[in-house]
Amino acid sequence: MSGRSLIETISRWDPMQVPLALRWVLTGLAFVVAFAIRYRLEGSLPPGFPFLTFFPAIILCSYFLGTRSGIAVAVAGFFSAWYFFIPPFAGFHLTGAGIIALLFYVFIAVTDIALVTLAQRALRALEVERQANALLAEQRRLMFHELQHRVSNNLATVSGLMKLQRRLVGDEAAGVALDDSVRRIDLVARIMRNLHDPSGQTVDMARFLADTGRDILESNGASARIALKVEAAPLHVGPDVSVPLGLIATELVANTLEHGFPGDSTGMIGLRLWTPAQQGRAVLELQDNGQGLPKDFDIDKTRSLGLSIARQFAKQLGGTLVMERRPEGGTAARLEFSY
């Protein structure tokens, strides 16, 4: 047992968990040991220490065996010390010095018992409060996961309704807008489901990027012609980071599929997530070998709704989103953000 575990066990000790008969046996044993040690030290101690070994016994019995055991040891120690260790010895005669010694013993014994009793009550009250806080924390955790579960279900319902509506839309631009909206809603629902996982309230973005990127390729029927390579360091973040970061990554991959690899063209998309030396910062990079951006492309002036949303989320993360043509062909996007 570690030192910390031992301290926690002692702090939560309840004398009532010891059987009554055993308590009194241990009380008698504690007194006998204290008396034997004091008797053995007779002649080795200077005058004025008739009760020295009884005080530890009183404290230990009061804490581990209860207040009554402490009082019993105190009373037994009082009379045994009076009879054996306070002159005149072997009797209950009193002198002025003896009266002072006995009064001193009573004061110390009562103080020890009172302090131990108060400490036990304070520890019991602290334990009750600790259990209440643990129960409250568990209730909040369950409520949080239930909320995430309901949000995820509601988003799935909205997504399903929009997919049904998509079948009735004949206008191509409106259909594309609905498809984009469904994709974004599905992404948020995915993040909510990850947060609903009992293992924690954070999302592993490395695993999330790999899973989401694969899903995007499959949903667009591009998994056979586009290779996706994900290199991501483990990064666990809460919903305030995972939601905007997930939306930005999804938008970048979807934009690359749409504009970098139109039709049946083949190629490769690389996603990289890493943390530089600067603490609290991370970098998300996307590179592809597709057609690349137009020469006059300016992300600040783009009319793409998805990229405009990605820029706003980048600002929310305390970063900036940069997109540029690669000299060797294709597109490079970089987002440095805080987490």
Steps between C-alpha positions, in 0.01 A plus 500: 500500500638839402545781750215697343264199515590446863427864585164483318410178684587653838311821422186298417530269801178438690538347851150358473621252239696320774287244690412613853671208676816548299497872576509437874765230467720741304426776751619280787805395301588863427483586868710196599768590243506865610519400865773241437714749309453761771583246771811395308612861474462561872828635626614596149276806475553821696234592758181646360415245227259257667258494203739516203410172329124528562445801273585316174273213605215743569541666159525175304207336678283811461563508124498133404270353765271789590455766766393250769818300455706817533314596819548147640877513443512852646317392820710185540817700441389760754462255787797278409734801475361640829560169676835396352681808366398798719657516845424380754503177296274196540209702625247769420637764734528849356745781538492844350731391217291186445180703466664727243629198308157336495327820393756539222432142387123556496540818296727337240288183478175693456665723239635201307165322497313816403737581215490145365119496519474833319749383237298184440179697460670738259638208297160330491339823384773536236441143382126561472569814299751313281245229425233761425738679261590171331131420455434848361794467260372163379151643448643790301708259292194290420296810417779626273518172309122482478496852357766410245305189409179697447679767297656230281162335445334832417773586250461158339127563468560839336754343267253227403226753426736706285604190306134426430449858388807471275323237291225748418734782398562524128721809498865391495633796702236450766581128509869570549419745781283239670771235462755733659265579786428130560873427503566769759211387719624139481844618607367681807291192584813285476684728742205491739504119491872504580431726796228259611764229531527416876880491469512878524377841391775561247557395140819340371547712188759263353249216486221739408684635195580150375142377543335813364732528201425141405126560536515809276677306226251214524197730501630670184583171332867601482662244730615287203667786308623731778757388757477662843806511724453624856795578728369629830651525843262409785304811589206479740282811502158598630194598296599867486797396283392170346183636337658794309818304427301205368290727281811672359671167422185362339453812291860490377475134397161549334623812318806312375284215368266738323751736340831315506382164367193557283344215305691174517847650558728322744746629753602525861394710797723534804380617841748581772428610857792583725594713799796738475727587790271787598277367775126515441531529122445243225521495122267334249635466147341365182687436176380344175632443150183604323431783258587766753347836572428765238783749457289788628365304801468701820345325797397834650293574189371154423127456442509139615266462795700209637832683495339812648370286786847344540658848524257605771565184699875556463457841664297335775800274569733800518670414172500575129430276203740534205456331160745521211614321185785253536794557263496133405125507441199470721383694805645556845288618794630580845321584824690585817268523798477501877358213702 
